[in-house]
Amino acid sequence: MDKGIYEEPWFVYIARCGDGSLYVGISNNVERRIYEHNTTDKCRYTRFRKPLVLLHQELCSDYNTARKRENEVKRFSRQKKLALICR
């Protein structure tokens, strides 16, 4: 893989699944990633929870920053994730 993509901006995103649960992920192209969630079975968690609707995205400076923020947000309670979305 080209190491340059890891130095480009990445996004942390929160999506609502068809069952009402919240999914947190990262991507350098959020629209494409939501499309993939809805049209493929690549992600185990969302495979049977379609459709996904994007609720929130945060810009991060690079892949490592996005991964750290993703892990932080994944540990949030549902209430705290919803508060983040409403900001």
N, C-alpha and C positions, 0 to 999 in steps of 0.2 A: 504494500500500500504506500501511497505517497504520503510522506510525513507532513507535507504542507497542509493537509486537511485538518490535522490536529492543532495547527496554529491559527486556523481561521475561526471566525465566530461560530459558536454552537449555542443551542437553546435548550433550556429545561422547559418541559411542557407538562401540563396537567390536562387529562381528557376524562370526560364522563363516559363510562361504558353503558351499554344497553341495560345492564342489570342495576345501574345506579352507582356502582362502585367507581372510585377514582383511580386512574392510572397515571403514574409519574414516569417520564422517560426523558431521553435527550436525543437531539438530532441536529444536524447542520442544515436540514431542510424539513421543517415541521409539517408543512402541507403534504409533502410526499410521504412522510412517515405515517401521518394519520390515514392517508389513502391506503398505504400498505397494511396497516392494522385492519382496515375495513374490507380489504379485498384479498388478503392472503392469510395463511396460517403460520406465519413466521414467528409470531410471539405467542408463547404458551398461555400467558395470562389472558390475553384479549381474544384468543381463538374462538371461544364460545360466548363472548360478552359483547358482540357487535350489535349495533353500530357504535363507534366512538365519535364523540363530539369534542372538539378542542375548546377548552375553557380558559386556558391561561398559558402564556409563554414568557420566559425571561431570557434576555440576551446575556450570554457569558462570553468572555474574551477568547476562550480556547476550550479544547476538549477536556483538559484536566480540571479546569475551573467548573465546567458544566457537570462533570462526573461528581465532584465534591458537593456541589449544590443539589444535585439529584439525590444523593445519599442523605443529605440533610432533610430535604423536603419529604422523602419517603418515610422518614421517622416521625414526621408531624402527625398529629391526630387528624381525623377527618375534619373536625371543627376548625383547626388551624389551617388546613389546606383550603377550606372554603373561605376563610378570612383572607388568605393570600390572594385568592381569585377575585375577591370583591374590592381589593385595593385600587 
